[in-house]
């Protein structure tokens, strides 16, 4: 599995990830199965469109943001995702301090 992580400063997560996949990248790379990307303010969510282009058609982008933030929230992430053609399929408590939303390309729009 090809995994990339951008803007996620969580050493425990990175250590756990390295135990599960042999080569997680701390840079964006083409055709990732999973891309974990951290955002701390809604204005940066416009970059989701570019991130979408780096995942495999059946891959996912996990957007991670601080819980309880006034600068970004779940609705901001969902709205930005819809604007670039992604849909949310799962929300989780990523850690005690962060939430995450899993975004995918809708099945009808995936290249076959």
Backbone atoms as SQL, in Angstrom:
CREATE TABLE atoms (id INTEGER PRIMARY KEY, chain TEXT, resi INTEGER, resn TEXT, atom TEXT, x REAL, y REAL, z REAL);
INSERT INTO atoms VALUES
  (1, 'A', 1, 'UNK', 'N', 0.846, -1.174, 0.000),
  (2, 'A', 1, 'UNK', 'CA', 0.000, 0.000, 0.000),
  (3, 'A', 1, 'UNK', 'C', 0.889, 1.233, 0.000),
  (4, 'A', 2, 'UNK', 'N', 0.585, 2.161, -0.877),
  (5, 'A', 2, 'UNK', 'CA', 1.337, 3.417, -0.949),
  (6, 'A', 2, 'UNK', 'C', 0.624, 4.468, -0.110),
  (7, 'A', 3, 'UNK', 'N', 1.353, 4.997, 0.854),
  (8, 'A', 3, 'UNK', 'CA', 0.773, 5.947, 1.794),
  (9, 'A', 3, 'UNK', 'C', 1.661, 7.188, 1.865),
  (10, 'A', 4, 'UNK', 'N', 1.027, 8.361, 1.856),
  (11, 'A', 4, 'UNK', 'CA', 1.735, 9.626, 2.046),
  (12, 'A', 4, 'UNK', 'C', 1.103, 10.379, 3.204),
  (13, 'A', 5, 'UNK', 'N', 1.927, 11.168, 3.880),
  (14, 'A', 5, 'UNK', 'CA', 1.477, 11.964, 5.013),
  (15, 'A', 5, 'UNK', 'C', 2.017, 13.378, 4.844),
  (16, 'A', 6, 'UNK', 'N', 1.124, 14.356, 4.882),
  (17, 'A', 6, 'UNK', 'CA', 1.504, 15.766, 4.729),
  (18, 'A', 6, 'UNK', 'C', 0.914, 16.588, 5.867),
  (19, 'A', 7, 'UNK', 'N', 1.735, 17.347, 6.524),
  (20, 'A', 7, 'UNK', 'CA', 1.236, 18.286, 7.525),
  (21, 'A', 7, 'UNK', 'C', 0.614, 17.645, 8.753),
  (22, 'A', 8, 'UNK', 'N', 0.994, 16.410, 9.053),
  (23, 'A', 8, 'UNK', 'CA', 0.485, 15.732, 10.246),
  (24, 'A', 8, 'UNK', 'C', 1.662, 15.538, 11.194),
  (25, 'A', 9, 'UNK', 'N', 1.695, 16.319, 12.257),
  (26, 'A', 9, 'UNK', 'CA', 2.791, 16.271, 13.211),
  (27, 'A', 9, 'UNK', 'C', 2.371, 15.427, 14.411),
  (28, 'A', 10, 'UNK', 'N', 2.406, 14.117, 14.227),
  (29, 'A', 10, 'UNK', 'CA', 1.988, 13.180, 15.269),
  (30, 'A', 10, 'UNK', 'C', 2.931, 11.987, 15.206),
  (31, 'A', 11, 'UNK', 'N', 3.966, 12.013, 16.018),
  (32, 'A', 11, 'UNK', 'CA', 5.002, 10.977, 15.955),
  (33, 'A', 11, 'UNK', 'C', 4.447, 9.585, 16.251),
  (34, 'A', 12, 'UNK', 'N', 3.487, 9.472, 17.154),
  (35, 'A', 12, 'UNK', 'CA', 2.904, 8.160, 17.460),
  (36, 'A', 12, 'UNK', 'C', 2.184, 7.599, 16.228),
  (37, 'A', 13, 'UNK', 'N', 1.458, 8.451, 15.517),
  (38, 'A', 13, 'UNK', 'CA', 0.777, 8.009, 14.297),
  (39, 'A', 13, 'UNK', 'C', 1.793, 7.558, 13.256),
  (40, 'A', 14, 'UNK', 'N', 2.845, 8.341, 13.051),
  (41, 'A', 14, 'UNK', 'CA', 3.857, 7.989, 12.058),
  (42, 'A', 14, 'UNK', 'C', 4.558, 6.680, 12.416),
  (43, 'A', 15, 'UNK', 'N', 4.840, 6.470, 13.678),
  (44, 'A', 15, 'UNK', 'CA', 5.465, 5.223, 14.122),
  (45, 'A', 15, 'UNK', 'C', 4.537, 4.031, 13.862),
  (46, 'A', 16, 'UNK', 'N', 3.275, 4.197, 14.201),
  (47, 'A', 16, 'UNK', 'CA', 2.287, 3.140, 13.965),
  (48, 'A', 16, 'UNK', 'C', 2.155, 2.845, 12.469),
  (49, 'A', 17, 'UNK', 'N', 2.159, 3.884, 11.673),
  (50, 'A', 17, 'UNK', 'CA', 2.048, 3.733, 10.227),
  (51, 'A', 17, 'UNK', 'C', 3.246, 2.960, 9.673),
  (52, 'A', 18, 'UNK', 'N', 4.424, 3.269, 10.149),
  (53, 'A', 18, 'UNK', 'CA', 5.643, 2.569, 9.686),
  (54, 'A', 18, 'UNK', 'C', 5.615, 1.086, 10.048),
  (55, 'A', 19, 'UNK', 'N', 4.910, 0.723, 11.092),
  (56, 'A', 19, 'UNK', 'CA', 4.773, -0.686, 11.468),
  (57, 'A', 19, 'UNK', 'C', 3.832, -1.429, 10.522),
  (58, 'A', 20, 'UNK', 'N', 2.967, -0.713, 9.842),
  (59, 'A', 20, 'UNK', 'CA', 1.931, -1.329, 9.012),
  (60, 'A', 20, 'UNK', 'C', 2.204, -1.285, 7.519),
  (61, 'A', 21, 'UNK', 'N', 3.029, -0.371, 7.080),
  (62, 'A', 21, 'UNK', 'CA', 3.344, -0.273, 5.663),
  (63, 'A', 21, 'UNK', 'C', 4.840, 0.018, 5.522),
  (64, 'A', 22, 'UNK', 'N', 5.491, -0.611, 4.579),
  (65, 'A', 22, 'UNK', 'CA', 6.946, -0.542, 4.519),
  (66, 'A', 22, 'UNK', 'C', 7.533, 0.813, 4.126),
  (67, 'A', 23, 'UNK', 'N', 6.779, 1.641, 3.429),
  (68, 'A', 23, 'UNK', 'CA', 7.395, 2.846, 2.891),
  (69, 'A', 23, 'UNK', 'C', 6.462, 4.049, 2.893),
  (70, 'A', 24, 'UNK', 'N', 5.999, 4.483, 4.072),
  (71, 'A', 24, 'UNK', 'CA', 5.174, 5.697, 4.057),
  (72, 'A', 24, 'UNK', 'C', 6.040, 6.901, 3.700),
  (73, 'A', 25, 'UNK', 'N', 5.500, 7.770, 2.885),
  (74, 'A', 25, 'UNK', 'CA', 6.232, 8.954, 2.447),
  (75, 'A', 25, 'UNK', 'C', 5.747, 10.174, 3.214),
  (76, 'A', 26, 'UNK', 'N', 6.662, 11.055, 3.515),
  (77, 'A', 26, 'UNK', 'CA', 6.289, 12.310, 4.156),
  (78, 'A', 26, 'UNK', 'C', 6.182, 13.411, 3.116),
  (79, 'A', 27, 'UNK', 'N', 6.011, 12.993, 1.863),
  (80, 'A', 27, 'UNK', 'CA', 5.775, 13.900, 0.737),
  (81, 'A', 27, 'UNK', 'C', 4.603, 13.343, -0.058),
  (82, 'A', 28, 'UNK', 'N', 3.974, 14.193, -0.825),
  (83, 'A', 28, 'UNK', 'CA', 2.893, 13.749, -1.697),
  (84, 'A', 28, 'UNK', 'C', 3.531, 12.993, -2.863),
  (85, 'A', 29, 'UNK', 'N', 2.957, 11.858, -3.194),
  (86, 'A', 29, 'UNK', 'CA', 3.461, 11.120, -4.347),
  (87, 'A', 29, 'UNK', 'C', 2.296, 10.550, -5.130),
  (88, 'A', 30, 'UNK', 'N', 2.521, 10.359, -6.409),
  (89, 'A', 30, 'UNK', 'CA', 1.450, 9.944, -7.316),
  (90, 'A', 30, 'UNK', 'C', 0.922, 8.562, -6.972),
  (91, 'A', 31, 'UNK', 'N', -0.362, 8.423, -7.173),
  (92, 'A', 31, 'UNK', 'CA', -1.080, 7.163, -7.020),
  (93, 'A', 31, 'UNK', 'C', -0.971, 6.547, -5.635),
  (94, 'A', 32, 'UNK', 'N', -1.161, 7.384, -4.631),
  (95, 'A', 32, 'UNK', 'CA', -1.223, 6.890, -3.258),
  (96, 'A', 32, 'UNK', 'C', -2.538, 6.158, -3.060),
  (97, 'A', 33, 'UNK', 'N', -2.477, 5.127, -2.256),
  (98, 'A', 33, 'UNK', 'CA', -3.713, 4.476, -1.837),
  (99, 'A', 33, 'UNK', 'C', -4.370, 5.300, -0.736),
  (100, 'A', 34, 'UNK', 'N', -3.528, 5.855, 0.129),
  (101, 'A', 34, 'UNK', 'CA', -4.014, 6.706, 1.215),
  (102, 'A', 34, 'UNK', 'C', -3.126, 7.935, 1.319),
  (103, 'A', 35, 'UNK', 'N', -3.764, 9.072, 1.437),
  (104, 'A', 35, 'UNK', 'CA', -3.054, 10.332, 1.658),
  (105, 'A', 35, 'UNK', 'C', -3.645, 10.949, 2.916),
  (106, 'A', 36, 'UNK', 'N', -2.819, 11.092, 3.945),
  (107, 'A', 36, 'UNK', 'CA', -3.225, 11.751, 5.182),
  (108, 'A', 36, 'UNK', 'C', -2.707, 13.177, 5.112),
  (109, 'A', 37, 'UNK', 'N', -3.603, 14.152, 5.250),
  (110, 'A', 37, 'UNK', 'CA', -3.178, 15.541, 5.140),
  (111, 'A', 37, 'UNK', 'C', -3.801, 16.371, 6.267),
  (112, 'A', 38, 'UNK', 'N', -2.956, 17.138, 6.926),
  (113, 'A', 38, 'UNK', 'CA', -3.408, 17.969, 8.032),
  (114, 'A', 38, 'UNK', 'C', -3.694, 19.392, 7.581),
  (115, 'A', 39, 'UNK', 'N', -4.774, 19.947, 8.089),
  (116, 'A', 39, 'UNK', 'CA', -5.143, 21.339, 7.832),
  (117, 'A', 39, 'UNK', 'C', -5.452, 22.000, 9.161),
  (118, 'A', 40, 'UNK', 'N', -5.063, 23.273, 9.287),
  (119, 'A', 40, 'UNK', 'CA', -5.370, 23.988, 10.527),
  (120, 'A', 40, 'UNK', 'C', -6.248, 25.211, 10.303),
  (121, 'A', 41, 'UNK', 'N', -6.574, 25.482, 9.026),
  (122, 'A', 41, 'UNK', 'CA', -7.503, 26.581, 8.739),
  (123, 'A', 41, 'UNK', 'C', -8.226, 26.320, 7.415),
  (124, 'A', 42, 'UNK', 'N', -9.455, 26.793, 7.332),
  (125, 'A', 42, 'UNK', 'CA', -10.316, 26.490, 6.172),
  (126, 'A', 42, 'UNK', 'C', -9.773, 27.034, 4.863),
  (127, 'A', 43, 'UNK', 'N', -9.051, 28.141, 4.886),
  (128, 'A', 43, 'UNK', 'CA', -8.556, 28.732, 3.638),
  (129, 'A', 43, 'UNK', 'C', -7.603, 27.788, 2.894),
  (130, 'A', 44, 'UNK', 'N', -6.973, 26.907, 3.588),
  (131, 'A', 44, 'UNK', 'CA', -6.030, 25.973, 2.950),
  (132, 'A', 44, 'UNK', 'C', -6.717, 24.768, 2.322),
  (133, 'A', 45, 'UNK', 'N', -7.989, 24.598, 2.593),
  (134, 'A', 45, 'UNK', 'CA', -8.722, 23.450, 2.054),
  (135, 'A', 45, 'UNK', 'C', -8.857, 23.490, 0.531),
  (136, 'A', 46, 'UNK', 'N', -8.621, 24.632, -0.080),
  (137, 'A', 46, 'UNK', 'CA', -8.677, 24.735, -1.536),
  (138, 'A', 46, 'UNK', 'C', -7.679, 23.784, -2.191),
  (139, 'A', 47, 'UNK', 'N', -6.650, 23.387, -1.465),
  (140, 'A', 47, 'UNK', 'CA', -5.644, 22.469, -1.997),
  (141, 'A', 47, 'UNK', 'C', -6.141, 21.041, -2.127),
  (142, 'A', 48, 'UNK', 'N', -7.330, 20.752, -1.642),
  (143, 'A', 48, 'UNK', 'CA', -7.876, 19.391, -1.755),
  (144, 'A', 48, 'UNK', 'C', -7.973, 18.928, -3.206),
  (145, 'A', 49, 'UNK', 'N', -8.264, 19.839, -4.115),
  (146, 'A', 49, 'UNK', 'CA', -8.367, 19.480, -5.530),
  (147, 'A', 49, 'UNK', 'C', -7.061, 18.901, -6.053),
  (148, 'A', 50, 'UNK', 'N', -5.946, 19.504, -5.685),
  (149, 'A', 50, 'UNK', 'CA', -4.641, 18.996, -6.101),
  (150, 'A', 50, 'UNK', 'C', -4.340, 17.670, -5.415),
  (151, 'A', 51, 'UNK', 'N', -4.694, 17.547, -4.151),
  (152, 'A', 51, 'UNK', 'CA', -4.451, 16.289, -3.440),
  (153, 'A', 51, 'UNK', 'C', -5.239, 15.140, -4.070),
  (154, 'A', 52, 'UNK', 'N', -6.448, 15.433, -4.506),
  (155, 'A', 52, 'UNK', 'CA', -7.288, 14.397, -5.129),
  (156, 'A', 52, 'UNK', 'C', -6.577, 13.761, -6.320),
  (157, 'A', 53, 'UNK', 'N', -5.837, 14.552, -7.058),
  (158, 'A', 53, 'UNK', 'CA', -5.157, 14.052, -8.251),
  (159, 'A', 53, 'UNK', 'C', -4.017, 13.089, -7.932),
  (160, 'A', 54, 'UNK', 'N', -3.628, 12.984, -6.669),
  (161, 'A', 54, 'UNK', 'CA', -2.514, 12.127, -6.292),
  (162, 'A', 54, 'UNK', 'C', -2.950, 10.793, -5.689),
  (163, 'A', 55, 'UNK', 'N', -4.237, 10.557, -5.575),
  (164, 'A', 55, 'UNK', 'CA', -4.674, 9.269, -5.036),
  (165, 'A', 55, 'UNK', 'C', -5.119, 8.355, -6.165),
  (166, 'A', 56, 'UNK', 'N', -5.012, 7.064, -5.917),
  (167, 'A', 56, 'UNK', 'CA', -5.521, 6.068, -6.852),
  (168, 'A', 56, 'UNK', 'C', -7.038, 6.240, -6.938),
  (169, 'A', 57, 'UNK', 'N', -7.647, 5.827, -8.053),
  (170, 'A', 57, 'UNK', 'CA', -9.096, 6.001, -8.186),
  (171, 'A', 57, 'UNK', 'C', -9.899, 5.404, -7.018),
  (172, 'A', 58, 'UNK', 'N', -9.409, 4.313, -6.454),
  (173, 'A', 58, 'UNK', 'CA', -10.112, 3.712, -5.317),
  (174, 'A', 58, 'UNK', 'C', -9.417, 4.045, -3.996),
  (175, 'A', 59, 'UNK', 'N', -8.574, 5.081, -4.016),
  (176, 'A', 59, 'UNK', 'CA', -7.865, 5.506, -2.813),
  (177, 'A', 59, 'UNK', 'C', -8.688, 6.472, -1.983),
  (178, 'A', 60, 'UNK', 'N', -8.042, 7.056, -0.979),
  (179, 'A', 60, 'UNK', 'CA', -8.745, 7.978, -0.085),
  (180, 'A', 60, 'UNK', 'C', -7.796, 9.059, 0.418),
  (181, 'A', 61, 'UNK', 'N', -8.382, 10.204, 0.702),
  (182, 'A', 61, 'UNK', 'CA', -7.687, 11.294, 1.381),
  (183, 'A', 61, 'UNK', 'C', -8.303, 11.384, 2.770),
  (184, 'A', 62, 'UNK', 'N', -7.457, 11.304, 3.784),
  (185, 'A', 62, 'UNK', 'CA', -7.908, 11.529, 5.150),
  (186, 'A', 62, 'UNK', 'C', -7.498, 12.948, 5.529),
  (187, 'A', 63, 'UNK', 'N', -8.477, 13.811, 5.766),
  (188, 'A', 63, 'UNK', 'CA', -8.209, 15.189, 6.193),
  (189, 'A', 63, 'UNK', 'C', -8.283, 15.226, 7.714),
  (190, 'A', 64, 'UNK', 'N', -7.229, 15.772, 8.313),
  (191, 'A', 64, 'UNK', 'CA', -7.101, 15.812, 9.771),
  (192, 'A', 64, 'UNK', 'C', -7.048, 17.274, 10.212),
  (193, 'A', 65, 'UNK', 'N', -7.818, 17.621, 11.244),
  (194, 'A', 65, 'UNK', 'CA', -7.853, 19.002, 11.734),
  (195, 'A', 65, 'UNK', 'C', -8.022, 19.002, 13.252),
  (196, 'A', 66, 'UNK', 'N', -7.638, 20.096, 13.918),
  (197, 'A', 66, 'UNK', 'CA', -7.749, 20.176, 15.372),
  (198, 'A', 66, 'UNK', 'C', -9.218, 20.189, 15.825),
  (199, 'A', 67, 'UNK', 'N', -9.508, 19.388, 16.828),
  (200, 'A', 67, 'UNK', 'CA', -10.857, 19.389, 17.418),
  (201, 'A', 67, 'UNK', 'C', -11.150, 20.738, 18.061),
  (202, 'A', 68, 'UNK', 'N', -12.388, 21.165, 17.939),
  (203, 'A', 68, 'UNK', 'CA', -12.838, 22.384, 18.609),
  (204, 'A', 68, 'UNK', 'C', -12.261, 23.676, 18.056),
  (205, 'A', 69, 'UNK', 'N', -11.681, 23.621, 16.879),
  (206, 'A', 69, 'UNK', 'CA', -11.064, 24.802, 16.289),
  (207, 'A', 69, 'UNK', 'C', -12.124, 25.743, 15.716),
  (208, 'A', 70, 'UNK', 'N', -11.914, 27.034, 15.875),
  (209, 'A', 70, 'UNK', 'CA', -12.768, 28.024, 15.223),
  (210, 'A', 70, 'UNK', 'C', -12.308, 28.282, 13.795),
  (211, 'A', 71, 'UNK', 'N', -11.076, 27.871, 13.473),
  (212, 'A', 71, 'UNK', 'CA', -10.487, 28.139, 12.163),
  (213, 'A', 71, 'UNK', 'C', -10.871, 27.106, 11.112),
  (214, 'A', 72, 'UNK', 'N', -11.350, 25.933, 11.545),
  (215, 'A', 72, 'UNK', 'CA', -11.728, 24.864, 10.618),
  (216, 'A', 72, 'UNK', 'C', -12.591, 23.855, 11.367),
  (217, 'A', 73, 'UNK', 'N', -13.583, 23.297, 10.656),
  (218, 'A', 73, 'UNK', 'CA', -14.415, 22.274, 11.279),
  (219, 'A', 73, 'UNK', 'C', -14.864, 21.244, 10.229),
  (220, 'A', 74, 'UNK', 'N', -15.597, 20.264, 10.667),
  (221, 'A', 74, 'UNK', 'CA', -16.034, 19.172, 9.796),
  (222, 'A', 74, 'UNK', 'C', -16.835, 19.675, 8.593),
  (223, 'A', 75, 'UNK', 'N', -17.707, 20.640, 8.799),
  (224, 'A', 75, 'UNK', 'CA', -18.507, 21.172, 7.695),
  (225, 'A', 75, 'UNK', 'C', -17.638, 21.878, 6.654),
  (226, 'A', 76, 'UNK', 'N', -16.596, 22.577, 7.115),
  (227, 'A', 76, 'UNK', 'CA', -15.660, 23.211, 6.180),
  (228, 'A', 76, 'UNK', 'C', -14.991, 22.166, 5.301),
  (229, 'A', 77, 'UNK', 'N', -14.541, 21.078, 5.927),
  (230, 'A', 77, 'UNK', 'CA', -13.865, 20.005, 5.182),
  (231, 'A', 77, 'UNK', 'C', -14.831, 19.372, 4.184),
  (232, 'A', 78, 'UNK', 'N', -16.033, 19.073, 4.632),
  (233, 'A', 78, 'UNK', 'CA', -17.029, 18.439, 3.758),
  (234, 'A', 78, 'UNK', 'C', -17.378, 19.347, 2.569),
  (235, 'A', 79, 'UNK', 'N', -17.590, 20.629, 2.816),
  (236, 'A', 79, 'UNK', 'CA', -17.912, 21.567, 1.733),
  (237, 'A', 79, 'UNK', 'C', -16.779, 21.662, 0.719),
  (238, 'A', 80, 'UNK', 'N', -15.538, 21.739, 1.204),
  (239, 'A', 80, 'UNK', 'CA', -14.383, 21.818, 0.306),
  (240, 'A', 80, 'UNK', 'C', -14.238, 20.533, -0.502),
  (241, 'A', 81, 'UNK', 'N', -14.506, 19.415, 0.124),
  (242, 'A', 81, 'UNK', 'CA', -14.417, 18.123, -0.569),
  (243, 'A', 81, 'UNK', 'C', -15.440, 18.050, -1.702),
  (244, 'A', 82, 'UNK', 'N', -16.658, 18.413, -1.421),
  (245, 'A', 82, 'UNK', 'CA', -17.702, 18.378, -2.452),
  (246, 'A', 82, 'UNK', 'C', -17.362, 19.306, -3.614),
  (247, 'A', 83, 'UNK', 'N', -16.760, 20.437, -3.306),
  (248, 'A', 83, 'UNK', 'CA', -16.417, 21.407, -4.346),
  (249, 'A', 83, 'UNK', 'C', -15.373, 20.873, -5.328),
  (250, 'A', 84, 'UNK', 'N', -14.557, 19.904, -4.894),
  (251, 'A', 84, 'UNK', 'CA', -13.531, 19.344, -5.780),
  (252, 'A', 84, 'UNK', 'C', -13.862, 17.925, -6.243),
  (253, 'A', 85, 'UNK', 'N', -15.085, 17.471, -5.958),
  (254, 'A', 85, 'UNK', 'CA', -15.509, 16.173, -6.462),
  (255, 'A', 85, 'UNK', 'C', -15.193, 14.997, -5.566),
  (256, 'A', 86, 'UNK', 'N', -15.006, 15.236, -4.291),
  (257, 'A', 86, 'UNK', 'CA', -14.802, 14.160, -3.324),
  (258, 'A', 86, 'UNK', 'C', -16.023, 14.072, -2.414),
  (259, 'A', 87, 'UNK', 'N', -16.259, 12.898, -1.868),
  (260, 'A', 87, 'UNK', 'CA', -17.346, 12.721, -0.907),
  (261, 'A', 87, 'UNK', 'C', -16.788, 12.120, 0.370),
  (262, 'A', 88, 'UNK', 'N', -17.426, 12.461, 1.490),
  (263, 'A', 88, 'UNK', 'CA', -16.981, 11.918, 2.767),
  (264, 'A', 88, 'UNK', 'C', -17.694, 10.604, 3.037),
  (265, 'A', 89, 'UNK', 'N', -16.948, 9.669, 3.593),
  (266, 'A', 89, 'UNK', 'CA', -17.523, 8.355, 3.895),
  (267, 'A', 89, 'UNK', 'C', -17.335, 7.951, 5.353),
  (268, 'A', 90, 'UNK', 'N', -16.513, 8.698, 6.089),
  (269, 'A', 90, 'UNK', 'CA', -16.283, 8.324, 7.483),
  (270, 'A', 90, 'UNK', 'C', -15.670, 9.494, 8.228),
  (271, 'A', 91, 'UNK', 'N', -16.101, 9.703, 9.452),
  (272, 'A', 91, 'UNK', 'CA', -15.476, 10.680, 10.339),
  (273, 'A', 91, 'UNK', 'C', -15.014, 9.924, 11.578),
  (274, 'A', 92, 'UNK', 'N', -13.825, 10.278, 12.080),
  (275, 'A', 92, 'UNK', 'CA', -13.277, 9.595, 13.248),
  (276, 'A', 92, 'UNK', 'C', -12.597, 10.589, 14.177),
  (277, 'A', 93, 'UNK', 'N', -12.430, 10.151, 15.418),
  (278, 'A', 93, 'UNK', 'CA', -11.564, 10.861, 16.346),
  (279, 'A', 93, 'UNK', 'C', -10.160, 10.342, 16.056),
  (280, 'A', 94, 'UNK', 'N', -9.367, 11.127, 15.371),
  (281, 'A', 94, 'UNK', 'CA', -8.025, 10.714, 14.965),
  (282, 'A', 94, 'UNK', 'C', -7.117, 10.551, 16.186),
  (283, 'A', 95, 'UNK', 'N', -7.277, 11.447, 17.134),
  (284, 'A', 95, 'UNK', 'CA', -6.488, 11.432, 18.369),
  (285, 'A', 95, 'UNK', 'C', -7.281, 12.215, 19.412),
  (286, 'A', 96, 'UNK', 'N', -6.760, 12.330, 20.618),
  (287, 'A', 96, 'UNK', 'CA', -7.476, 13.136, 21.614),
  (288, 'A', 96, 'UNK', 'C', -7.626, 14.608, 21.202),
  (289, 'A', 97, 'UNK', 'N', -6.780, 15.080, 20.290),
  (290, 'A', 97, 'UNK', 'CA', -6.796, 16.494, 19.921),
  (291, 'A', 97, 'UNK', 'C', -7.250, 16.767, 18.486),
  (292, 'A', 98, 'UNK', 'N', -7.405, 15.722, 17.667),
  (293, 'A', 98, 'UNK', 'CA', -7.719, 15.914, 16.250),
  (294, 'A', 98, 'UNK', 'C', -8.832, 14.989, 15.767),
  (295, 'A', 99, 'UNK', 'N', -9.586, 15.483, 14.805),
  (296, 'A', 99, 'UNK', 'CA', -10.613, 14.707, 14.105),
  (297, 'A', 99, 'UNK', 'C', -10.136, 14.457, 12.687),
  (298, 'A', 100, 'UNK', 'N', -10.776, 13.498, 12.010),
  (299, 'A', 100, 'UNK', 'CA', -10.409, 13.210, 10.619),
  (300, 'A', 100, 'UNK', 'C', -11.645, 12.791, 9.834),
  (301, 'A', 101, 'UNK', 'N', -11.637, 13.146, 8.568),
  (302, 'A', 101, 'UNK', 'CA', -12.715, 12.801, 7.647),
  (303, 'A', 101, 'UNK', 'C', -12.099, 12.082, 6.457),
  (304, 'A', 102, 'UNK', 'N', -12.641, 10.917, 6.140),
  (305, 'A', 102, 'UNK', 'CA', -12.160, 10.135, 5.002),
  (306, 'A', 102, 'UNK', 'C', -12.933, 10.562, 3.762),
  (307, 'A', 103, 'UNK', 'N', -12.188, 10.949, 2.723),
  (308, 'A', 103, 'UNK', 'CA', -12.775, 11.426, 1.472),
  (309, 'A', 103, 'UNK', 'C', -12.377, 10.505, 0.334),
  (310, 'A', 104, 'UNK', 'N', -13.326, 10.223, -0.554),
  (311, 'A', 104, 'UNK', 'CA', -13.058, 9.357, -1.710),
  (312, 'A', 104, 'UNK', 'C', -13.670, 9.960, -2.964),
  (313, 'A', 105, 'UNK', 'N', -13.205, 9.464, -4.103),
  (314, 'A', 105, 'UNK', 'CA', -13.816, 9.813, -5.382),
  (315, 'A', 105, 'UNK', 'C', -15.099, 8.997, -5.488),
  (316, 'A', 106, 'UNK', 'N', -16.233, 9.622, -5.822),
  (317, 'A', 106, 'UNK', 'CA', -17.478, 8.860, -5.923),
  (318, 'A', 106, 'UNK', 'C', -17.337, 7.710, -6.926),
  (319, 'A', 107, 'UNK', 'N', -17.946, 6.603, -6.613),
  (320, 'A', 107, 'UNK', 'CA', -17.848, 5.396, -7.449),
  (321, 'A', 107, 'UNK', 'C', -18.173, 5.683, -8.912),
  (322, 'A', 108, 'UNK', 'N', -19.180, 6.476, -9.173),
  (323, 'A', 108, 'UNK', 'CA', -19.599, 6.765, -10.551),
  (324, 'A', 108, 'UNK', 'C', -18.553, 7.578, -11.321),
  (325, 'A', 109, 'UNK', 'N', -17.634, 8.235, -10.608),
  (326, 'A', 109, 'UNK', 'CA', -16.637, 9.080, -11.275),
  (327, 'A', 109, 'UNK', 'C', -15.250, 8.445, -11.371),
  (328, 'A', 110, 'UNK', 'N', -15.096, 7.265, -10.818),
  (329, 'A', 110, 'UNK', 'CA', -13.794, 6.604, -10.865),
  (330, 'A', 110, 'UNK', 'C', -13.507, 6.083, -12.257),
  (331, 'A', 111, 'UNK', 'N', -12.267, 6.258, -12.680),
  (332, 'A', 111, 'UNK', 'CA', -11.856, 5.730, -13.981),
  (333, 'A', 111, 'UNK', 'C', -11.819, 4.209, -13.920),
  (334, 'A', 112, 'UNK', 'N', -12.284, 3.609, -14.953),
  (335, 'A', 112, 'UNK', 'CA', -12.316, 2.146, -14.965),
  (336, 'A', 112, 'UNK', 'C', -11.199, 1.603, -15.814);
